[in-house]
Amino acid sequence: MTHEFDEHIALSHQDETTWVAELDAGWSVGGGLNGGYLLAVAGNAVRQTFPSKPDPIAISAYYLSAAEPGKATVHVDVRREGGSVATAAVDLRQGEETRIAALATYADLDRLGDDVRTTAEEPDLPPPDQCVPNTMAPPEVRAIAPLMDRFDMRFHPDHIGWAVGQPSGDGVLSAWFRLVDDREPDPVSLLMVVDALPPVTFDLGMPGWAPTLELTAHVRARPAPGWLKVRHATRNMAGGMFEEDCEVWDSAGRLVAQSRQLARQPRPVS
């Protein structure tokens, strides 16, 4: 069975260092395509460049311009490949415009071990059937975010007040997450998951598209099958920008991915 997500990040080889992708309109949000989806497309090219080191460990991406549905090229410049890790620079381009410029380190998570120790606390979420599904999002939100049809997201009831005009003001969102068609999570899909929830500024009463300027993701372990728990939080807003910290926990209760991004304050919904 071919899953939708794998079709949407699929690549064909153009030459030794360049891959071709067809960016799917289903990942649109606000004024462009979702940054996590674009990171997964770029991450897939790096994965195919290093077949013996297929898993992202750390990737830092700068978003230079908004991507559009359609053809894109992904150029991978290998900087170093050692015994256990490899590093490459990767650019995702459309025409003459660079959409993302990133630096990525890859390895084989199975060879690095599967032990995760953390002082972070796993989000406490009610069972999925007691949470609020993304299908109940207001029409104006779904109109600007068709990517919400790409996954099943169940919000913590305490973190959904923004949908009815009553944001908590705490700057926290948490939800259960899984892709459509029961596609199980893997390390490359986690690059998308860290940017899948609505901007955490929704919980501050600031709806709208919040363009990412920079996003750094760390993948800590190969996720177990099943639902993921995703938590976004922010503490600072200054100069029209805010940071958003993300944690992703798997069904085994392990912290499998983390990210921090810097994004612009949401633009008003027109």
Residue pairs with C-beta under 8 A, 6 or more apart in sequence:
1 181
3 179
3 181
3 183
4 150
4 179
4 180
4 181
4 183
5 40
5 150
5 179
5 180
5 183
5 189
5 192
6 183
7 24
8 24
8 26
8 27
8 37
9 21
9 37
9 40
9 41
9 44
9 188
10 21
10 22
10 44
11 19
11 20
11 21
11 41
11 44
11 45
11 48
11 74
12 19
12 20
13 19
13 20
13 48
14 20
14 73
17 75
17 76
17 77
17 78
18 73
18 74
18 75
18 76
19 45
19 48
19 73
19 74
19 75
19 76
20 71
20 72
20 73
20 74
21 41
21 45
21 71
21 72
21 73
21 74
21 92
22 70
22 71
22 72
23 33
23 37
23 38
23 41
23 67
23 68
23 69
23 70
23 71
23 72
23 94
24 69
25 69
25 146
26 146
26 147
26 149
26 150
27 33
27 34
27 37
27 146
27 147
27 150
28 34
28 69
28 145
28 146
28 147
29 144
29 145
29 146
29 147
29 209
30 144
30 145
30 208
30 209
30 210
30 211
30 267
31 66
31 209
31 211
31 267
32 66
32 67
32 68
32 209
32 211
33 66
33 67
33 68
33 69
34 147
34 192
34 195
34 196
35 61
35 63
35 100
35 195
35 212
35 215
35 261
36 191
36 192
36 193
36 194
36 195
36 196
36 215
37 147
37 192
37 195
38 63
38 67
38 92
38 99
38 100
39 59
39 61
39 100
39 102
39 191
39 192
39 195
39 215
39 217
40 188
40 189
40 191
40 192
41 72
41 74
41 92
42 59
42 61
42 74
42 90
42 92
42 100
42 102
42 104
43 56
43 59
43 104
43 188
43 191
44 188
45 74
45 76
45 90
46 56
46 59
46 76
46 88
46 90
46 104
46 106
47 54
47 55
47 56
47 106
47 188
49 76
49 78
49 88
50 81
50 86
50 88
50 106
52 108
53 81
53 84
53 85
53 86
53 106
53 107
53 108
54 106
54 108
54 187
55 106
55 107
55 108
55 109
55 187
55 188
55 219
55 222
56 104
56 105
56 106
56 187
56 188
56 190
56 191
56 217
56 219
57 85
57 105
57 106
57 107
57 109
57 112
57 218
57 219
58 104
58 105
58 216
58 217
58 218
58 219
59 102
59 103
59 104
59 105
59 191
59 216
59 217
60 102
60 103
60 104
60 214
60 215
60 216
60 217
61 100
61 101
61 102
61 214
61 215
61 216
62 100
62 101
62 102
62 213
62 214
63 99
63 100
63 211
63 212
63 213
63 214
63 215
64 97
64 98
64 99
64 100
64 101
65 97
65 98
65 99
66 99
66 211
67 92
67 94
67 99
67 100
68 94
70 94
71 94
72 92
72 93
72 94
72 99
73 92
73 93
73 94
74 90
74 91
74 92
74 93
75 90
75 91
75 93
76 88
76 89
76 90
77 88
77 89
77 90
77 91
78 86
78 87
78 88
79 87
79 88
79 89
79 103
80 86
80 87
81 87
84 107
84 108
84 111
84 112
85 105
85 106
85 107
86 105
86 106
86 107
87 103
87 104
87 105
87 106
88 103
88 104
88 106
89 101
89 102
89 103
89 104
90 100
90 101
90 102
90 103
90 104
91 98
91 100
91 101
91 102
92 98
92 99
92 100
92 102
93 99
109 187
109 219
109 221
109 222
110 222
114 221
114 222
116 220
116 221
116 254
116 255
116 256
118 255
120 247
120 255
122 229
122 249
122 253
122 255
123 156
123 174
123 229
123 231
123 247
123 249
125 131
125 154
125 156
125 174
125 175
125 176
125 229
126 156
126 157
128 154
128 176
128 227
129 154
130 157
131 154
131 155
131 156
131 157
131 175
131 176
132 154
132 155
132 156
132 157
132 160
132 163
133 152
133 153
133 154
133 155
134 148
134 151
134 152
134 153
134 154
134 155
134 175
136 163
137 145
137 148
137 163
138 163
140 269
141 148
141 163
141 198
141 207
142 148
144 209
144 269
145 198
147 196
149 180
150 179
150 180
151 177
151 178
151 179
151 180
151 196
152 176
152 177
152 178
152 179
152 180
153 175
153 176
153 177
153 196
153 197
154 175
154 176
154 177
155 173
155 174
155 175
156 173
156 174
156 175
158 168
159 168
159 172
159 173
159 174
159 175
159 203
161 167
161 168
161 203
162 168
162 202
162 203
162 205
162 207
167 202
167 203
167 204
167 205
168 203
169 203
169 204
169 205
170 203
171 200
171 201
171 203
171 204
171 233
171 234
171 235
172 200
172 203
172 231
172 232
172 233
173 197
173 198
173 200
173 202
173 203
173 231
173 232
173 233
174 229
174 230
174 231
174 232
175 197
175 229
175 230
176 227
176 228
176 229
176 230
177 193
177 196
177 197
177 227
177 228
177 229
177 230
177 248
178 185
178 226
178 227
178 228
179 185
179 189
183 189
184 223
184 225
184 226
185 193
185 223
185 225
185 228
185 250
185 256
186 222
186 223
187 219
187 222
187 223
190 217
190 219
190 223
190 248
190 256
190 257
191 217
191 219
193 228
193 230
193 248
193 257
194 215
194 217
194 230
194 246
194 248
194 257
194 258
194 259
195 212
195 215
195 246
195 259
195 261
196 230
197 230
197 232
197 246
199 206
199 208
199 209
199 210
199 244
199 263
199 266
200 232
200 233
200 234
200 242
200 244
201 207
201 210
201 234
201 237
201 242
201 265
201 266
202 266
204 234
204 237
206 265
206 266
207 266
207 269
208 266
208 267
208 268
208 269
209 266
209 267
209 269
210 242
210 263
210 264
210 265
210 266
210 267
211 263
211 264
211 267
212 261
212 262
212 263
213 241
213 261
213 262
213 263
213 264
214 261
214 262
215 259
215 260
215 261
215 262
216 259
216 260
216 261
217 257
217 258
217 259
218 257
218 258
218 259
219 256
219 257
220 254
220 255
220 256
220 257
220 258
221 250
221 254
221 255
221 256
222 256
223 248
223 250
223 251
223 254
223 256
223 257
224 250
224 251
224 252
224 254
225 251
226 250
226 251
227 251
228 248
228 249
228 250
228 251
228 256
229 248
229 249
229 250
230 246
230 247
230 248
230 249
231 246
231 247
231 249
232 244
232 245
232 246
233 244
233 245
234 242
234 243
234 244
234 245
235 243
235 245
236 242
236 243
237 265
240 264
240 265
241 262
241 263
241 264
241 265
242 262
242 263
242 265
243 260
243 261
243 262
243 263
244 260
244 261
244 263
245 258
245 259
245 260
246 257
246 258
246 259
246 260
246 261
247 255
247 257
247 258
248 255
248 256
248 257
248 258
249 255
249 256
250 256
